[in-house]
């Protein structure tokens, strides 16, 4: 693949030499603004529930950095980050069920606002007729799948009896799987009553949200801001190269790459993430070398920024609270 793309790689190398550093440095404040917006999606929800009243902007950004760092270091589709944040929020007095609900609410709201933006981007690129048909078709399928996932999740969480049945099924299935994998040496990793209690707490939080939809107003606003900041990061990277990148094409490429990155074992989905973004941006009409340079430049700086700054605040949290269970 690299041999086939050798001309684009040469072009990308030449473009890297003409980077406008004054524009590129804007990535740093925008990245921190993105972290803060990401944290506020669920922090505003928890504050409205009477939690984290004393958590300031700096602490919120630090916790978001910790979450991103853990997701990069322990790639597991976001599971490690969720587990870490349950532990981290628990140190601030937030119950495990409520912490989980806050994070799932965050992902659902992010997914919902992103679907709105993706739908607008799809209309934009279709009207411009500059995007390859396969990208438009794949995006439409992706949006439909996400809508189905949200509706099914709401159906499951919305019923106390369904949550009890799900807790029983999950406990039985995981315990049986672990027993087979360990050849009978370990027969139980989940306790049914504790699992039920956890999911019922989860259901209770969902009922509160359902009955008081105003709790979602601020998270939705912060979610839109977060998604826009994420796209702006890549736009700045292309601006630094002296190139205008269509925001709609960037949005579609970013969405597809982020979804793919969830299933990769590399930090932040590195490798597949960049390849998919470059492929979609090329399909939108951006020159291959330019797409390669813009994506690699942004991703390199963002991953380094996440790992370095995240490591600092993560170590500070470990020093203050001890090590979380996921590290043991």
C-alpha positions, -999 to 999 in steps of 0.1 A, spaced: 0 0 0 28 24 9 45 16 -25 13 24 -43 10 57 -24 47 67 -28 39 98 -49 14 110 -23 39 104 5 65 125 -14 40 153 -19 30 151 18 67 154 28 71 185 8 39 200 22 52 193 58 81 216 51 58 245 44 37 243 76 27 276 90 36 272 127 16 302 139 -15 286 126 -5 251 137 0 262 173 -37 269 175 -41 231 179 -30 233 215 -57 256 229 -84 240 207 -75 206 219 -78 217 256 -111 234 247 -122 200 233 -112 182 264 -131 207 286 -162 205 264 -161 167 265 -160 167 303 -187 192 307 -211 170 287 -215 147 318 -203 171 345 -232 195 338 -256 165 342 -240 154 375 -240 190 388 -277 192 381 -281 160 402 -264 177 431 -229 162 424 -195 178 418 -206 213 429 -170 222 438 -154 208 406 -139 238 386 -129 242 350 -93 231 355 -104 199 374 -129 191 347 -103 194 320 -78 174 340 -104 145 344 -111 146 307 -74 143 300 -72 114 323 -101 97 305 -85 102 271 -51 90 284 -66 58 298 -85 51 265 -53 56 245 -31 35 268 -56 7 274 -76 5 241 -107 -15 247 -135 3 229 -138 28 257 -145 2 284 -112 10 303 -121 47 302 -156 41 316 -142 18 343 -115 44 352 -140 72 354 -164 52 376 -135 48 400 -124 84 396 -159 99 402 -164 75 431 -136 93 448 -157 125 445 -188 108 460 -206 98 428 -222 63 430 -211 37 404 -246 35 388 -249 72 385 -213 76 372 -220 49 346 -253 66 336 -236 99 333 -210 85 309 -235 66 288 -257 97 287 -225 115 275 -219 89 247 -256 89 237 -258 127 236 -225 129 216 -238 102 192 -271 121 188 -256 155 182 -230 139 159 -258 122 139 -274 156 134 -241 171 122 -235 140 100 -269 142 84 -263 179 76 -228 170 62 -244 142 41 -269 167 26 -241 192 20 -218 167 2 -247 152 -18 -258 187 -30 -222 195 -39 -218 161 -57 -181 160 -48 -181 130 -25 -178 94 -39 -211 75 -39 -197 47 -17 -189 72 11 -225 87 9 -240 53 10 -218 41 39 -226 73 59 -263 68 54 -261 32 67 -239 44 96 -265 70 107 -293 45 104 -274 20 125 -266 45 152 -303 56 154 -313 19 158 -287 15 186 -299 45 205 -336 34 202 -327 -2 213 -307 11 243 -336 33 254 -360 4 251 -338 -18 273 -330 8 300 -365 21 301 -380 -10 318 -371 -22 353 -380 -58 344 -360 -58 312 -330 -45 332 -334 -73 357 -336 -99 330 -306 -83 313 -286 -85 346 -295 -122 350 -285 -129 314 -252 -109 316 -243 -125 350 -250 -161 337 -233 -156 304 -201 -139 317 -197 -164 346 -202 -193 322 -177 -178 297 -151 -172 324 -155 -208 337 -149 -222 303 -119 -200 296 -103 -207 329 -112 -245 327 -133 -243 358 -106 -226 380 -128 -195 383 -166 -199 383 -179 -165 392 -168 -130 384 -203 -113 388 -226 -116 417 -263 -116 406 -276 -93 434 -249 -67 430 -253 -68 392 -291 -63 396 -286 -34 420 -261 -17 397 -285 -19 366 -315 -9 387 -296 22 398 -289 27 362 -326 25 353 -335 49 381 -312 75 367 -327 70 332 -362 75 347 -351 108 362 -337 119 328 -369 108 311 -391 128 335 -369 159 335 -355 164 299 -342 198 309 -313 179 324 -301 172 289 -301 208 276 -266 217 288 -251 184 279 -265 187 244 -250 222 240 -216 211 252 -218 180 229 -223 202 199 -193 223 210 -172 192 215 -179 179 181 -172 212 164 -139 216 183 -129 181 171 -135 190 135 -119 224 139 -87 206 150 -83 190 116 -94 222 98 -65 240 115 -41 213 105 -51 218 68 -50 256 72 -15 253 85 -6 235 52 -23 263 32 -53 242 22 -90 245 27 -107 213 38 -145 210 34 -160 208 70 -187 184 58 -161 160 43 -140 163 75 -170 155 96 -179 123 77 -142 112 77 -138 119 114 -170 100 123 -160 69 102 -125 70 116 -136 74 152 -160 45 149 -133 23 134 -107 33 160 -129 19 188 -122 -16 175 -84 -12 171 -59 -22 198 -34 6 189 -35 39 208 -65 60 196 -70 35 168 -37 47 152 -32 32 117 -68 24 106 -80 58 119 -56 77 96 -60 54 66 -98 57 67 -98 95 71 -73 99 43 -93 76 20 -126 95 26 -110 129 22 -94 118 -10 -128 105 -22 -141 140 -15 -117 156 -39 -87 165 -17 -54 156 -33 -39 124 -18 -7 140 -6 -26 169 10 -50 146 28 -21 125 41 -2 155 53 -31 171 70 -44 140 88 -10 128 99 1 162 111 -31 167 132 -31 131 146 6 131 156 3 164 175 -31 154 191 -19 119 202 14 133 216 -5 161 234 -30 135 249 -3 111 261 20 138 275 -6 160 293 -27 130 302 2 111 318 9 141 341 -27 144 354 -32 106 355 -1 103 377 -13 131 399 -46 113 404 -28 80 412 -6 98 437 -37 114 454 -62 84 453 -41 53 448 -43 29 418 -77 21 402 -89 -15 400 -84 -16 362 -46 -14 368 -45 -42 393 
